[in-house]
């Protein structure tokens, strides 16, 4: 293998590899190497038996001088039979690495419990941690990850999201020196799930609404608001009372809960007002978490979507549908009743802004509140006709 005499200058000027990590081996201390990841992370490693590598520490926290001295000491102790060099470092477990990833990465870039952080935690703790939580992270194989993804073959969207979360987690772990190589490298991910086109018919929408009314609070109320407001599941589930202005009849979703990170104002009409007024006052959240939760991290707002939806479907036998289909159905019906495309998009809080150019969508900060209110008035009128 090619070697160079490592120096602080050569380490600082070393270029990041374009695809996979590389190791520069030291000509001064032959068993010492500098590992560089595509993300730019640099760690000192050393060679042990059978070509395996162990991590000494990250550069520049561990200096080149100290890395050489430490490795020389470890090799001397091995020669004297004091400490097996392979035991000089202990690999971190998957569960410990996930905890660090959530704390140091997800929560740092997703303040206030945004959807990104929540979904990443859910995917890793549901699919990766249960099977391999006590296993050393560098002992996870490509076939282990393939087994997880293959087990979700009947849920293509979940499989796709899980693979993305796991791949990002291992890439971060490699960049932090917790593992030498990601088991996702070279692993083909699951097929991209096809775009859904399900739009509920008038009869199906009526069936869902009527069953939601019978179900009552909380899940039935939640479904009614999804139909009326056509916002995302995560946004409705996190609704707080101080976001609702009952005088102006508006709901202001802060950027911390919206998908695009932008504050989003949605006007509402009488049907929505009646439902909001009927929600019991159980604190700041309209849909607080159940107090019967027994295990796992504590939650603030309602969760357990899969079980709630499955229970609801048993009492509402229509063709399979998802919560997101309600949003698509509303948008389709808005177009039918003449809501302009750019208002349709703004009600959905899409970044595109209809036919606007990307520059116009960024520069134009007008809220179109009057136009959105007129659209919601037409929507409640049309929905009342459907449900009559």
C-alpha positions in Angstrom: 0.0 0.0 0.0 1.3 3.5 -0.8 2.7 5.5 2.2 3.4 9.1 2.9 5.2 10.7 5.9 2.1 12.2 7.5 2.4 15.8 8.8 0.0 18.4 10.0 0.4 20.2 6.6 -0.3 17.1 4.6 -3.3 16.2 6.8 -4.9 19.6 6.6 -4.4 19.8 2.8 -5.6 16.3 2.1 -8.6 16.3 -0.3 -11.9 14.7 0.5 -12.6 11.6 -1.5 -15.6 11.9 -3.9 -17.3 8.6 -3.1 -15.9 6.3 -0.4 -13.5 6.8 2.5 -9.8 6.5 1.9 -6.9 5.7 4.2 -3.4 7.4 4.0 -0.8 5.2 5.7 2.1 6.7 7.6 5.7 6.1 6.5 7.0 6.9 10.0 4.7 4.6 12.0 3.7 1.8 9.5 0.6 0.6 11.3 -0.9 4.2 11.6 -3.3 5.5 9.0 -5.4 8.6 8.5 -8.9 7.8 7.4 -10.7 10.5 5.4 -14.5 10.3 4.6 -16.3 12.0 1.7 -17.8 14.3 4.4 -14.3 15.5 5.3 -14.0 13.8 8.7 -10.5 12.7 9.5 -9.6 9.9 12.0 -6.5 8.1 13.0 -6.7 4.3 12.6 -4.3 1.5 13.1 -4.0 -2.0 11.6 -4.6 -5.1 13.7 -4.6 -8.8 12.7 -6.3 -10.0 9.6 -6.3 -6.6 8.0 -8.8 -5.2 10.5 -8.6 -1.6 11.6 -9.3 0.1 14.9 -9.9 3.8 15.5 -7.5 5.8 17.7 -9.4 9.1 17.6 -10.4 12.0 15.5 -8.1 14.6 14.1 -7.5 17.4 15.2 -8.8 16.4 18.7 -6.0 13.8 18.6 -2.8 15.3 17.2 -0.5 13.4 14.9 2.2 13.4 17.5 0.0 11.9 20.2 -1.5 9.4 17.7 2.0 8.1 16.9 3.0 8.0 20.6 -0.2 6.3 21.6 0.1 3.6 18.9 3.8 3.0 19.7 2.8 2.5 23.4 0.0 0.0 22.4 2.4 -2.0 20.2 5.0 -2.1 23.0 2.4 -3.4 25.5 1.3 -6.0 23.0 4.9 -7.2 22.5 5.3 -7.4 26.3 2.0 -9.3 26.5 0.3 -6.8 28.7 -2.7 -5.7 26.6 -4.0 -7.4 23.5 -3.9 -4.6 20.9 -7.3 -5.7 19.4 -8.9 -4.8 22.8 -7.4 -1.3 22.9 -10.7 0.2 21.8 -14.2 -0.9 22.3 -16.7 -0.6 19.4 -19.8 1.4 20.1 -23.2 -0.5 20.1 -25.9 0.3 17.6 -28.2 1.6 20.3 -25.5 3.9 21.7 -24.7 5.2 18.2 -28.4 5.8 17.4 -28.7 7.8 20.6 -25.7 9.9 19.7 -27.0 10.4 16.1 -30.3 11.7 17.4 -28.7 14.0 19.9 -25.8 15.3 17.9 -27.3 15.4 14.4 -31.1 15.2 14.2 -32.0 17.3 17.1 -29.3 19.9 16.2 -30.7 20.5 12.8 -34.4 19.9 13.6 -35.2 22.1 16.6 -38.5 21.9 18.5 -39.3 18.3 17.3 -39.7 18.9 13.6 -41.0 16.1 11.4 -37.5 15.2 10.1 -36.3 14.5 13.6 -39.4 12.7 14.6 -39.5 10.5 11.5 -35.8 9.6 11.7 -36.1 8.6 15.4 -39.2 6.5 14.5 -37.6 4.7 11.6 -34.3 3.9 13.4 -35.9 2.8 16.7 -38.6 0.7 14.9 -36.5 -1.1 12.3 -32.8 -1.0 13.2 -32.5 -0.8 17.0 -34.8 -3.7 18.0 -32.8 -6.2 16.0 -29.2 -5.0 16.5 -29.3 -2.7 19.6 -26.6 -4.5 21.5 -24.4 -5.4 18.5 -21.2 -3.4 17.8 -21.9 -1.0 15.0 -18.9 -2.3 13.0 -20.4 -5.8 13.1 -23.5 -4.8 11.1 -23.3 -6.4 7.6 -24.8 -5.5 4.3 -27.1 -8.6 4.5 -28.4 -7.4 7.9 -29.6 -4.1 6.3 -31.0 -6.0 3.3 -33.0 -8.2 5.7 -34.6 -5.1 7.3 -35.6 -3.6 3.9 -36.8 -6.9 2.5 -39.0 -7.4 5.6 -40.8 -4.2 4.6 -41.5 -5.3 1.0 -45.3 -5.1 1.6 -44.9 -1.5 2.7 -42.9 0.1 -0.1 -43.1 3.7 1.2 -41.9 2.6 4.7 -39.1 0.5 3.1 -37.9 3.5 1.1 -37.9 5.9 4.1 -36.3 3.3 6.4 -33.5 2.7 3.9 -32.8 6.5 3.6 -32.7 6.9 7.4 -30.5 3.8 8.0 -28.1 4.9 5.2 -27.8 8.4 6.6 -27.2 7.1 10.1 -24.3 4.8 9.0 -22.8 7.6 6.9 -22.8 9.8 10.0 -21.3 7.0 12.1 -18.5 6.6 9.6 -17.8 10.3 9.6 -17.6 10.3 13.4 -15.2 7.3 13.4 -17.7 4.9 15.0 -17.4 2.6 12.0 -14.9 2.1 9.2 -17.4 1.4 6.5 -21.1 1.7 6.0 -23.0 -1.6 5.4 -25.2 0.4 3.0 -22.3 1.1 0.6 -23.0 -0.6 -2.7 -26.4 -1.8 -1.4 -29.2 -1.2 -3.8 -32.2 0.4 -2.1 -35.8 -0.6 -2.5 -37.7 0.6 -5.6 -39.1 4.1 -5.3 -42.8 3.7 -4.4 -45.1 4.8 -7.2 -46.8 8.2 -6.8 -50.3 7.7 -5.4 -53.3 8.9 -7.3 -56.1 7.9 -5.0 -58.9 10.5 -4.8 -61.9 9.5 -2.7 -65.3 9.6 -4.4 -68.2 11.6 -3.0 -69.7 8.5 -1.5 -66.4 7.4 0.0 -65.7 10.9 1.5 -69.2 10.9 3.0 -68.6 7.4 4.5 -65.4 8.5 6.1 -66.9 11.8 7.4 -70.0 10.0 8.9 -67.9 7.4 10.6 -65.5 10.1 11.9 -68.6 11.9 13.4 -69.6 8.6 15.1 -66.1 8.0 16.4 -65.9 11.4 18.0 -62.8 12.8 19.7 -60.0 12.4 19.3 -59.4 10.4 16.1 -62.8 11.2 14.5 -62.3 14.9 15.2 -58.8 14.6 13.8 -60.1 13.1 10.5 -62.7 15.8 10.2 -60.1 18.5 10.4 -57.9 16.7 7.9 -60.8 16.7 5.4 -61.8 20.4 6.1 -58.3 21.9 6.3 -56.3 19.5 4.0 -53.1 20.0 5.9 -50.5 17.3 6.6 -51.1 14.7 9.3 -48.2 15.9 11.4 -49.3 19.5 11.3 -52.9 18.8 12.4 -51.8 16.4 15.1 -49.5 19.1 16.6 -52.2 21.7 16.7 -52.0 24.1 19.7 -54.7 26.4 21.0 -52.6 29.5 20.7 -52.1 28.9 17.0 -55.9 29.4 16.6 -57.4 32.9 16.3 -61.1 32.4 16.7 -61.8 36.0 16.1 -60.1 36.1 12.7 -60.9 32.4 12.1 -57.3 31.6 11.2 -54.8 28.9 12.2 -51.1 29.8 12.0 -48.8 26.8 11.7 -45.3 27.8 12.8 -42.3 26.9 10.6 -41.2 24.4 13.2 -43.9 22.0 12.2 -44.4 22.6 8.5 -42.6 20.5 5.9 -41.0 23.5 4.2 -40.1 25.3 7.4 -42.4 28.3 6.5 -45.1 29.8 8.7 -48.4 28.9 7.2 -51.7 30.7 7.8 -54.9 28.8 7.0 -58.3 30.6 7.2 -61.3 28.5 8.2 -65.1 28.7 8.1 -68.2 27.7 10.2 -67.9 23.9 9.9 -64.4 24.0 11.1 -65.2 26.5 13.8 -67.9 24.2 15.2 -65.5 21.3 15.4 -62.7 23.4 17.0 -65.2 24.7 19.6 -66.2 21.1 20.5 -62.7 19.9 21.2 -62.3 19.3 25.0 -59.8 21.6 26.7 -57.0 19.2 27.8 -54.2 21.6 27.7 -52.3 23.5 25.0 -52.5 20.7 22.5 -55.7 19.8 20.8 -54.7 16.2 20.4 -52.4 15.4 23.4 -50.7 12.1 23.9 -52.5 9.3 25.7 -51.6 9.1 29.4 -51.8 5.3 29.1 -48.4 5.1 27.4 -46.4 2.4 29.2 -43.1 2.1 27.3 -40.8 4.0 25.0 -40.0 7.7 25.0 -42.8 10.0 26.2 -44.9 11.7 23.6 -46.5 15.1 23.6 -49.1 14.7 20.9 -51.3 11.8 19.7 -49.4 9.0 18.0 -50.0 5.3 17.1 -51.4 6.2 13.6 -51.2 2.7 12.2 -53.3 1.1 14.9 -55.9 4.0 14.9 -56.2 3.9 11.2 -56.6 0.1 11.1 -59.3 0.2 13.8 -61.1 3.0 11.9 -61.0 1.0 8.6 -62.7 -2.0 10.2 -65.8 0.2 10.8 -65.6 2.0 7.5 -65.3 -0.6 4.7 -64.3 1.4 1.6 -61.4 0.7 -0.8 -58.0 1.1 0.8 -57.0 4.7 1.4 -54.4 6.7 3.3 -54.6 9.9 5.4 -52.7 11.7 2.7 -55.4 10.8 0.2 -57.8 13.2 2.1 -55.4 16.0 1.3 -55.2 15.0 -2.4 -59.0 14.7 -2.5 -59.5 18.2 -1.1 -57.0 19.7 -3.6 -58.8 17.9 -6.5 -62.2 19.2 -5.5 -60.8 22.7 -5.0 -59.7 22.7 -8.6 -63.2 21.4 -9.6 -65.0 24.3 -7.8 -62.7 26.9 -9.4 -60.0 27.6 -6.8 -57.0 29.0 -8.8 -54.0 26.8 -9.0 -51.7 29.3 -7.1 -54.3 29.5 -4.2 -54.7 25.8 -4.2 -50.9 25.4 -3.8 -50.8 28.1 -1.1 -53.5 26.4 0.9 -51.5 23.2 0.8 -48.3 25.2 1.7 -46.5 23.9 -1.4 -43.3 25.7 -2.2 -44.0 25.9 -5.9 -46.8 28.5 -5.6 -48.7 27.3 -8.7 -47.5 28.8 -12.0 -45.1 31.2 -10.3 -41.5 31.1 -11.2 -39.1 29.9 -8.4 -37.8 33.4 -8.0 -41.3 34.8 -7.6 -42.3 32.1 -5.1 -39.4 33.2 -2.9 -39.7 37.0 -3.3 -43.5 37.2 -3.1 -44.4 37.0 0.6 -48.0 38.2 0.2 -50.2 35.8 2.2 -53.2 35.8 -0.2 -55.4 35.6 3.0 -58.5 37.0 1.4 -58.2 34.7 -1.6 -57.6 31.7 0.6 -60.6 32.5 2.8 -62.8 32.8 -0.3 -61.5 29.3 -1.4 -62.2 27.8 2.0 -65.7 29.3 1.9 -66.4 27.6 -1.4 -64.9 24.4 0.0 -67.1 24.2 3.0 -70.1 24.9 0.9 -69.2 22.1 -1.6 -68.4 19.7 1.2 -71.8 20.4 2.8 -73.4 19.6 -0.5 -71.5 16.3 -0.7 -72.4 15.3 2.8 -76.1 16.2 2.5 
